[in-house]
């Protein structure tokens, strides 16, 4: 019934605007796809809210949901829904609602529930038709926004002071921006054109360093090490990192950089003693420990929606999506979450030799989820996770096809 209504809706629009197939339809679908990717992967609704006020923030937020719905109705040959993500959303919101006690102004809970379900149902159709190159180019814009923030508009820092000295561009939070740069860096290893690969690796590395995120530096090193193990051609990657470090140290005097983080960063590469106190200050494990007793107090139905994802009872938020889900909605959605990301991590590792970037992306997402509690509000995590899920399905299909071919000849390589 839904599909027939969707077809009726498409026919009305097609007749009204004289959309001729397939050229005009293809143009419209590409416009919708890239608009959605830009809005969600570049965090435009939150950025608009922070810098341009509630009107534009709400407009871009509603626009992202509306465009997803329009894309869903326009698209041909819909895929089966991604049940793991749909089930996760239903369990989290419905169980989390049991002990939801926050003052709900403007039906916030219902709105967030609907927005998330639109993303996992309608957004899956967008992601299914999104290539690695599409995501790479959109994230490159995000990485460039961090550089522009640091070099041209250093005082533009909506969530912190003008002299904070850690930069985030579109993403408002430097740790979040660091995660974006890591995914872009991971994808760069799949880009065939050397110029675009090197440009991306340089931009993502420099932008990531300017976030002064400890997680970025550690995970960048891990991915680089894996990349060198996977192919000796990637031995040049440390040279890119070295160039970035030299540039940051050389131009530090003319930039507004976070004194504590830069001092610790400088001590790692200088002759002075490494400032471990700054590096280990306010680590995530210390934040997580504030919520252990609270989460274990109600392990089956949780403490309620927003209890661990917002500042509550003087606590800063869990900064761990797995802990947040367990603490707010109990063990059942947590098991679903662990199942989804355990599957993605293990399955992607089986393709490490041929498609290493899928494993890198999954590793970044899993580690990012361990330092963030915005899984159900910032849809970047879900979008990239669904992309990995579809990519693994495609790779598995190609692998099965190759096993059934005469002499096990490999089929044509998947497009980027």
N, C-alpha and C positions, 0 to 999 in steps of 0.2 A: 504493500500500500504506500509506504514511504517512497519507494523508488518510482512508482507511477506518478505520485504527486510531484516528485522532483523533475521527472521528464516533462510534465505539464507546465511546471514553472519555467523550465529551460525553453520550451516551445514558445511560451508567451514572450519572453525576453528576446528570443531569436527573431520572431516575427515583428516585434515592435522596433527593434534596432537594425533589422535587415542583416543579421549576422549570417554571412555566407560560409559554409563549411568547405574545406577544413581550415583555410588560411586565417579567416577572421577569428574563428574559434580558438585556433592555436595561439594567436596573438593575445586574446583575452585571458586564456588560461595561464600563459607565461607571465602576463602582467599581474594577475592575481597571485601566482606562486611567488614571484620575487617580492611583491609587496608584503605578503605574509612573512616570508623569511626575513626580510629587513626589519619589520616591526617586532618580531619575536626574538630573533637571534641578536639584534642590536639593542634590545631592551628599550625600544622607543617609547612605549607608554609610560614607564617609570621615569625615564629621562625627561619627557615632556611635562610630567607632573611636577618634577623637582625644579625645573628651570623656567617653565612657562605657565604654571598654575593648574588648578583643578579642571578648568574647562577643556584645555587641550589634552591634558592627561586622560580625562574620561573619554574624550573623543577618539583618541588613538587606541585606547583600551577596547572600547566598543567596536572600533573599526577592525581590529584584529580578529575579534570573534565573528563579526559580520562577514568579513572576507572569507574566513574559514567555512562558514555555512554556505556562502555563495559558491565557493569552489567545490564543495561537496555535492551540491545539486547540479552543477554544470558538468562534472567529470563523467566520463563514460567508463563502463566496465569497472565498477567499484570492487574493491578487494574485501576479503573477509575481515571483519573488525579485529583489532588487536586485543583479544580477550584478556590477556594478563594485565595490561595497563588499565582496561576498563574495570576489571574486578578489583584491582588495587584501589582505584579511585572510589568505587562504591563502598568497599569495606572501610577505608579510612574515614570518609565523610559520614557514613551512616553510623558507624560505631562511635566515632569521635563526637557525634551529636548527642550521645546519651548523657555525658557529663559536661556539655557545653554551657557555661554559665556567664560568658562575657555579655556585656550590654550590646545587643545586636542592632546597631543603628543602620537603617536603610537595607535590612535583610542581607547583610554582608555574607553570612554563611551560605545562603541559597545562591547568591550571585557567584561566589567563588566555586561552589560545587558545579554549577552550570557551566562556568568558564572552563573548568578543568575537563569536564566531560566533552565539551565542544572540541577541545584540543586533542583528546585521545581518539575521538570518533572521526571528526572532520579533518583534523590535522594529519591523521594517518594517511589520508588520500594525497595530501600535499607531499609528505615525506616520501611516499612510495614513488613519486614522480620527480624526486629531487636527486641530483647527482652529487658526487663528492666535490666536483668543481664548483657547483652552485654554493654549497656550504662554505667552501674555502674562500670564495670571492666575497661573500657576505661577511664572514668573520674577518677578512682582511680590512674591510671598512671599519669594523669594530676595533681592530688593532691600531689602525691609523688614527681613530678618534682618541685613543690613549696618548699617542704621540703629540697630536695637536693640543690636547689638554695640557701636556707637560711643557711643550715648547712655546706655544702661542698664547694659551690662556691658563697659565699656572695657578691663578687665583680662583678659577672656576671650580669650586668644590662644594656642591650643594649640601652634602651630608656631613661635612667636616669644616674645619676652619680654612681660611684662604691661604694660610701658610702651612697647611698639613704636610705637603711635600710628597704625598703618595698619590698616584694618578690613576684615574679609572675611566675617563672618556664617557661613552654612552652608559657605562655600567654602574656608575655612582659609588660603587664599593670596590676598592683596589683588589681585594681578594677574589671577588667575582670576576673582575677584569683579567686577573692572572689566570683563572680557570679557562676563560675564553681564549686567551693567548695559547694556552697549552693544547687545547683542542685544535686550533689552527695550525700550531706547530706539528702536532701529530699527523694531521691530514697532509701536510706539505710533503711527506715522504711518498705519497701516492701520485704527486703531480709529475707528469712526464716532461713538460717543458722546463728546462733547467733555469731559464730566466725567472719564470714565475715561482718556481720552487725556492730559489735563492732569495728573491725579494720577500716572499712570505716568511721564510725562516729568519731573515734579518729583522723584519718588522715585528713579528711575534716575539722574538727573543728580546729586542730592545724595549718594546712596549711592556713585556712581562717583567723585565728588570725594573722598569720605572714604577711598577706597582709596589715594589719592595715587599712582595709576598714571599714569605719563607717557603710556603708550599710550592710556589712556582719554581724556585731555584732547585729544590730537591727533585721534583718530578721531571723538570727539564733535563737534569743530569741522568735520571733513570731512563727516560725515553731515548736520549742520545746514546747511552750505553747499549740499550737493546738494539737500536738502529745500526750501530757499528757491528754488533754481534751478527745481526741479520744479513748485513752486506758491508763488505770492506769499502765499498764506494762511499759510504757515509762517514769515512774517517775525516772528511773536511768539516763536519759539523762543529767540532770543538773550535775550529778556526773562526767560525761565525761568532761563537760565544766569546772568544778572546777579543775580537774586534769590537763587539758591543761593550765589553767591560772597559776596554781602553777608552772608547768614546765617552762612556759615562764618567769615568774618573777624570778625563781630560776637560770635560765641559761642566763639571760639578760646580765650579766657582760661579758660573754664570746662570745656574739654575736654582730653583727653590726646591730643595730635596729634604725629605724627612731626616732630621739630624740624627736621631737614635738609630734608625734603620740604615742610613747611609754610613754612619760611623761603624756599625757592625759589619756592613758589606765591605767597607774599605779595609777593615782589619783582617778579613779573610784573605785578601790579595796583597796586603802590605806586610811590612816587617814587624809591626806591633802585635801584641798579644790579641788573639781572637776574643771578642767581647761576647762571651757565652751567656752572660746575664741578660743582655738585650735580646739575643737570639732566642733564649728559652723563656722570656717573659710572657705571661698570659698565653701559654700554649693551650691548644684545644682540649687536651686531656684534663686540664684543670677545670675548664668550663663544663665538660661532660660530667665530671664527678659531682657537680652541684645538683644533678638531676637523677642520679642513680636510685636513691631512696624513694624519690617521688615516683619514678617509673615502676619500680618493683612493688610499690604499695598497691597498685591496681593493674596487675599484669594481663588481665583478660579483657577488660573494657576500657582501660586507660583513664586518664584524668580529664579528658575532654579536649575538644578542638581549641587550638591556639594557646594551650597552657604551656607548651614548650617551644612554640614558634614565635611567640611575642614576649616582650618583657613582662614578667609576672612575678609578684611577690619579691621584688628586688633582684630578680635573676635576669641575665642578659639574653636568654634564648639558648637552646641546646647546641646550636652550631654542629649538628649531626643529624642528617635526615633519617637514618635508621633508628637512632635513639628517640628522635621526635615522634616518629610513627608509633613506636612501642609505647612511649609515655603518654601519647594523646589518644591512641585507639587500640592499644593492646597488642597481644602476640600474634593474632591471626593475620592482620595486614602486614605485620613485620615479616612473617614467614613468606608471604607472597612477594614482598619486596626483595627479600634475600634470594628467593627462587629466581626471580627475573634477572637480577644482576649477577648471581652465581652462574646462571646459564649463559648470559652474555659474555662473561669473563672467560669461562672455560671453553665455550664454543669458539670465541674469537681467537683463542690461543692455538686452536687446532689449525688455523689458517695463517699462522705467524710467518711461515716461510714464503708464502705467495702473496698474502695481503696483510702485511704487518700493521698497516695504519689502523685497521679495524680493532686490533688488540690494543694499540696505543690509545685510541679514542676511548675504548671501554675502560681502560685502566685510569685514564684521567677522570672520567665521569664518576667511577666508583670512589676514587680518592676525594673528588670534589664533594660528593654527597656526604662524606665523613667530616666535612668542615662547614657545611651549609645546612640550614633548615628551611630553605625556600622552595622545596621540590614542588609543592602544590600551588605556588603563587607566581614563581618565575619559571615560565614554561620552556625555557631554553634546555633544561636538563631532560625533560620528557621528550622534546623534539629530537634531540641528538640521540637519546636512547632508542627511540622508535626507528631512527635512521639506521643505527647499528643492527637492530632486530631484523629489519627488512634486508639489509646488506648480507647478513648471515644466512637468511633464507635463500637469497639469490646464489650465494657462494655454494651452499649445500646442494641446491638444484643443479648447478653446473657440475659439481663434483659427482653427483649421482648419474648425470647424463654421460660424463666421461667414462664412468665405470661400465656403462652399457654400450659404449661405442666399440667397433671392431678394433682389436689390438690396444684398447684403452687409450685411443688418441684423444688428447685434450681438445675440448671445443674452443670456440672463439673466446678470448678474454672479455670479462665484463667491462663495460664502459665506466670511466671515472665519473 
